[in-house]
């Protein structure tokens, strides 16, 4: 009997090892590791290529825009620039020839003014060539590959037609040089060349650093995920019978079921953990429902504004720039809303407002311009206040757009909806007035409550009834109040009243919190 004991010890070790390896939690963890490594191995090269491609597209777009501006000066003179640029040049003390250059001296002046006015981005170089020789550059210091003695410079000096290329190099850590070269032909004679060059080393280095940071975060997240997976899988798989019976009774509509806890052992601990998880899950589902309602209501308005302006956008560059500014402003507002919504569902944050100085007159015009994309109504501008106010531009826009959206829901095509502003007694008022169906007196008392909607309204909004409650929250955060004046059959006027002084808004906002 004693002789057999040494032979049994290794057998027990391998048996225990096999038992551990055969556990479901171990196999889940191993497969989890394999899948994570597989997806990371696939994702990182794709992500790296995508980052480099985005950098390349952005650089090419910026270079083409700069070259187009130079071509405009050559073809039409400085008078062909945008109004702001022309006004800035008029304020210069030296005399500027506004007409297209007709000789070498005028071209020299164009090069001088253009290089002095343009401030290139990092790793971008403006190079001018006059009479087949290097003239000036900005910045003055050039990398060795594109300096005045380089092969590229010699090639640019001989150019007779537009050229756009990317040259691979290794000098001075310059991965490649992407350039646009435009010869200047005046009266059939080539008098100069403008070259806009970009070295990609800096951009690629930034992209590589971002990729490295992402890799570190992914690695850390994977480690944490593996640890959590090991712990969670062990706790979930232990009391299978109890869990199976309880989970069969649990669904999205019934989250109140819990596992009875008896004793102090492992099963009791597991039951307690499971019950706590169900408590969090129940809260999470309730929060999720509120989130979907809030997001569905609040994101619909900026999306409508963006879509409306993009559909109406023409070919005029100035109109496109204005539309792009409005679209970007709305996208910023959407992003901030998504970021803030979860925290706003729990409590008001101290950094809820991002205050800035806003011109009341131009801001009112901007509000009307954005509101016109909401629905086909007869939009009018009542009046525009003058002066400045310190507010959160995005939040206040959100509040007024909610009022405008609410007005469209209670009016029909062709009805008048007016937006206006005014300043008096240290207060600024923004209002939205419509000639719609109006709101009953009983509904006026509860219309600003969350999820409240007019019970007698002939038109029902698909939102969750959060628009006006959000308007009140934003107004009170600024230290102001929102008022409603409405008569059934005669329309409604919603007025937001805010203090002009920023310290008043700050103090009242803090006391509100």
C-alpha positions, 0 to 999 in steps of 0.5 A, a space after each residue: 500500500 505504501 509503495 503505491 502512494 508516490 505513484 498516486 501523487 502525480 496522478 492527483 496533480 494532473 487530475 486537478 490541473 485538468 479539472 481547473 482547465 476543464 472548468 467553464 470559467 477557464 475555457 471562457 477566459 481562454 477563448 476571451 483572450 484568443 478573441 481579444 488578441 485576434 481582433 486587436 491584431 486585425 484592428 491596429 493595422 487597419 486603424 493605423 492605415 485609416 489614421 494616415 489616410 485621414 491625415 493625407 486627405 486633410 493635408 491635400 485639401 488644405 494645400 489645394 485651398 491655399 493654392 486656389 487662393 493664390 490662383 485667384 490673386 494671379 487671375 483677378 488680383 487682390 480685389 478677388 479675395 474675400 471681403 475680410 481679407 481685402 479690408 485687412 489689406 487696405 489697412 496696410 500702410 504700403 501701397 498694394 497693386 490690386 489688379 492682376 500682376 502684369 510684370 515681374 515687379 508686380 509679381 514680386 509684390 504679390 509674392 511679398 504680400 502673400 507670404 507676409 499675410 499667410 501663416 502656414 500650419 506646422 510642416 507647411 512651407 510656402 516657397 516662391 521662385 522668381 526668374 528661375 531662382 529661389 526668391 523667398 519662403 515662409 517660414 524661412 528655414 527649410 528642410 534640407 530636402 526642399 532647400 534652395 540647393 535641393 533637387 526638388 528646388 531645381 525641378 520646381 525652377 524648371 516647371 512650366 505647368 502645374 504639378 502635384 506630387 508626393 515624393 518619398 524621402 528619408 532626410 531629417 526624418 521627413 517621411 515624404 514631401 507633398 507639394 503643389 507647384 503653380 507656375 505664373 505665366 504672364 503675357 506668355 512668359 513664365 516669370 515665377 513659381 509658387 510652391 506649397 509643400 508639406 512634410 508628413 513627418 510631424 503629422 505621421 508622428 502625431 498619428 503614431 503617438 495617438 495609435 500608441 496611446 490607444 494601444 496602451 489603453 486597449 491593453 489596459 482595458 483588456 487586462 481589466 476585462 480579463 480579470 473581471 471576466 474571470 471573477 464574474 464567470 466564477 460567481 455566475 456559474 456556481 449556483 446554476 440551479 438557483 440562478 436558472 430558476 430565478 432568471 427564468 422569471 426575470 425579463 425586461 418588464 419584470 425586474 423585481 425578482 430576487 434570489 432568497 439569501 440564507 446563511 453566510 456561505 458562498 451561495 449566500 454571497 453569490 445570491 447577495 451579489 446577484 440581487 445587487 446586480 439586479 438592483 443596478 440593472 433595474 435602475 439601468 433599465 429605467 435610466 435607459 428608457 429615460 435616456 432614449 426618450 430624452 435623446 429622441 426628443 433633443 436630437 431631432 431638432 438639430 438634425 432637422 436644422 442640419 438637414 434643412 440647411 444642407 438641402 438648401 445649400 447652393 454652389 456659392 462658396 460664401 453660402 457654403 461657408 455659412 451653412 458649414 458654420 451652422 452645421 458645425 455649430 449644431 453638431 457641437 450642440 448635439 455632442 454636448 447634449 449626448 455627453 451631458 444627458 446621463 449626468 443631467 438625469 442624476 443631478 445638475 453639474 457645476 460645469 453645466 454652463 460654458 459661459 461666453 460673451 454673445 452679441 444679442 443682435 447677431 445671436 437673435 438673427 442666428 436663432 431665426 436662421 436656424 429655426 427656418 429649417 425646422 418646418 415650412 412656416 412663415 418665420 418672422 423677426 419681431 425685433 432684435 435687442 442690442 448689446 452683449 450678454 454672458 450666456 452659454 451660447 449652445 444651451 441657450 440656442 437649445 432652449 430657443 430651438 425647443 420653443 421654436 420646435 414646440 411652436 411648429 408642432 402647434 401650427 400649420 404650414 404658412 402660419 406665422 411664428 416670430 422670434 425676437 429679443 429685447 433688453 430692458 432694466 438689466 434683463 434680456 428677453 428672448 421670445 417665440 410667438 406663434 398664432 397656433 391653437 394655444 394652450 388651455 389654462 389648466 395645461 399652462 400650470 403643468 406644461 413645464 413639468 417633465 413629460 408633460 404635454 397639453 392634454 387638449 392639443 389637437 396635434 400630439 408630439 412624438 417626443 417625450 414631453 421634455 422640451 419645455 422642462 429642458 427650457 426651464 432647466 437651462 433658463 434657471 441655470 442662467 439665473 433667469 425665468 421662462 414665462 408663458 402667455 397663451 389663449 386658446 385659439 389665439 396662439 402662445 408666446 414663450 419668453 425667456 428672461 435672463 440677467 445681463 450681468 454674468 455674476 447674477 447668472 452665476 450666483 442664481 445658478 449656484 443657488 438653484 443647484 
